Amino acid sequence: MKTFMVAPYCTFLMVTALLFTGCKKNDQPHGPAHCQIYKVKFYQSFNRMDSAVFTYNKKGDPIRITRGLNSTGAPDALFWYDKRGRLTDYIGIYAGGDNYEFRHRYTYDYKDRIVIDTMHVFGFLSSYPGSISSVTTYKYDAQDRIIRMDRRMPDYPKAGYSYLYTYNQLGNIEKITTGGGYLSATPVYDDKINMNNLHPVWQFLSMDYSRNNPFGSTGRDEQTGYDQYGLPIDIDKGWGSEGEFVNIFYSRMMVEYQCR
């Protein structure tokens, strides 16, 4: 395997949009099928630096993200699958390996698309499952892209919310609106490969099926560097801004890929 190190350049995050098949492999239709995210180094608020290493199974599905600084708000991640290769659980696990910060459990429809996401918080794998924090449902278009999400909190019935996603002919999110019809976001995209397209799990968790990256959407300070495949390797959100990727919050993130 060849490992491509990050090189300094810079810019921003990702929002929502493109091809998804129920968190099973979709052959990465808009990204190099031979590349995987291997490691990220990132700066958080107050210039605190952390890192995370990504581990995959023989099928190429992510099974763990191990953080350099495992703590409250920044646990490691576990990914569990059923015999059909579908993601069943996404768990934010603490260093002890038993108690977790969150645990998402998924229900699928007849097309193997996630339609219900039940999130438990502050439980134990060996015993207490934790309380249910939220239940989210999803609707898809003909291309299996999420076009609506509805989230409710059992303990706070009036605190639920919804988002609707509209895609353009280029395969990117054109706008995001609330369930009440208010405009939430109109992302601006580059012309490079969205790193979420390297695996459908990243697409689903980032709510980002777009062909390209929504970089340059929040300010002039944002900059991005890319590798020879057109994948982002240095994402700098600029002063006062923050991005997120698989529960990793960053002001700047540098990415290493393993390509074969």
N, C-alpha and C positions, 0 to 999 in steps of 0.2 A: 504494500500500500504506500502511496505517496501522500505526504502530509503537506498541505499548503498553509504556511504561516500567515498571520495577519500582517499587513503593512499599513503604516499610518496614512490616512486620508481623512474621511469623516462623513455623518448625517443621521437619520431619523428612523422611525418605526414602521409598523404595518397596521392596517385597519381591518378590512373584511372582503372576501369575495372569490373563488372559482371552482375548480372541479374537485368533487369529493365523493367517495364511495364508501360511506358508513365506517370510516376509519379502518378500511382494509386497503391493501396496496392498489394504487391507481396508475402505477408505472410512471409517476411523476411527469405528467404530460407537458408541463411547462418549466421543467428544470432538468439539469443533468442527472440522469438516473444512476450514474456511477458515483455520485458524491453524497456524503453524509456530513451533518454538523458534528464535529468531534469535540470542540472545546470553545468556550467563550470566556473572555476576560472583560470585566466591565467596571465602570466607575458609577457609584451611587451618589446620593446627596453628600455634601461635605467632602467630596473627593475620596470616599472610602472605596478601596479596590477589592473586588472579589472575583472568583472564577467558578466555572461549572464544567464538568466533564460528562459527556453523553455516552451511554453504553447501549449496544443493540444486541438483539438475538441473531441467530443464524439466518433468519428470514429478512433481516434488515429492519426490524421494527424496534423502536426505542423501548428499553425496559427500565432504564434508570438515568436520572440526572443527579450527579453528586456535586454538591457545592463545597467550596473551600471553607465557608463560614456558615455552618448549619445553625440556624437560630429561629426564634419566633418571627414569623413574617417572611422567613427565608429557609424553609425546609428543603430537604432533598425531595426528589420526585420518583415515584414508582409507577410503572405502567403494567397492568395485568391484562391478559387476553384469554379468550375462550378457545376451544378446539378449532373453531372456524377462523381464527386469526382476528377476531373483532375485539376492539378495546372494550373491556368491561369495567375497569377501575383505574382512576387517576388519583394518586394518593400523595399528599404532602407529608412526608415522614420525617420525624425527628431522629437525631443521631442514635438513640437507643434501639431503633428498629421496630418498636411496637406502637408507641403512641403517635398519633398523627394530628396535624393541624386541620387538614381537610381530606375528605374522601369523596370523589365523584363516582357515582355508579350509574351506568348507562343502560337504557332500554332502546331496542331497535325496531324498525318497521320491516315490512316484507321485502324492501329493497336494501336491507342492511344499512340503513341510515339511522343515526342517533336521533331519536325523537323526544326522549325524556332524559334529563340529567338531574339526578337527585344528589344534593351535596350534604354530607354529614360533616360536623366539625368537632374537634377536640375529643377524639375517641381512641380506642385501642384495637389493634388488629386481633388480639388474642381474646378480647372480652367485650367491654362496653363499646357499642358502635357509635356513640356520640349522638348529639341531637341533629335533627334535620334543619339546616339553615335556609335552604332554598330548593325550589323545584323549577326547572327551566324546560320549556318545550320548544321544538324547532319545526319550521316548515321549509320546504325546498322547492326549487324550480325544476324545470325539465332537465337541466344540466347538473342536478344534484348539488346546487349551491344553496346555502342558507339564505332565505329571503325574509324570514321573520323569526324573532325569538321573543318569548314571553316568560318573564321570571316572576315568581311569587314567593313570599316568605311566609310560611305557615304561622309563625308567631306574630307577624305584622301584616295582616291581610291588606292594609291600605298602602303598603310600601312597595308593591309590585310595579313593574315597568315593562315596556315592550320597545323593540326596535325593528324597523323595516329596512331592507337593503335593496337598492336598485342598481343594476349593473348596466354598463354601456357596451357598445359593440366591440370594444377592445378587450373585453373580459375583465374589466376593473370596476370596482364600486364607484358609482357616479354620485350617489348621495345616500345618507343614512338619516332616517326620520324617526321620530318617536311614535308610539302608538296613538298619540293625540294629534299627529300630523305636523309637529314642529320639526324644522330642519335641525339636525344634530351635527352633521359633518358633510363636507364636500371635498374628499381627499384629492390631492394633486400627485401624479405619479411620475416616476422616471421611466426609462425604456429598458430596464434591466430585469433579470430573473428574480422573482420573489423567493426568498429563502424558505418560506413556508411550503412552497411547492415541492420541496425535496421529500416530504412525507405527508400523507393525509392526516396524521395525528397533529402535526404542527398546524395544518390548515384549520382543523376543527378547534383546537385549543386557542389559537390566535383569532378565531372568527375571521379568517383572512384567506379567501380563495382567489384573490386577485392574481392576474398574470404578472403584474409589475409591482414595484415597491411604492408605497405612498410616502416617498421621501420629498422633503421640501414643502410640506404642508403647513408647518407651524412657524416658520421664521427664516430670516435671511442667514442666520448663524449656522443652520444645518448644513452638513457636508457628508459625503459618503465616498468611500473607496471601494473598488471592485477587483475581483480576480480575473483570470483569463477566461473564465466561463461566464462572466457577467454576474456573479454572485457577490453580494455585499460582504466586505471583510472588515470595514471600519465605519461604524455608524455613530456619528456625533450629532446629538440632538440640539446642540447649541445652548447658549447660556439660559438658565432658568427653565429648561424643558426636560421632560422625562419620557422614556419609551418603556415598552414592556414586551417580553417574549417568554412564553411558558413560565409565568410567574417570576420572571427575572426583571426587575425594574432597574433602569440604567439611564445615565445621562450620556454615556459613551460606551459602546460595546464593540469589541474586536473579536472576530470569528475565525476559527480554524476549521477547515474541511478536510476529510479524508476521501480521496478519490482514487479509484482503481482503473 
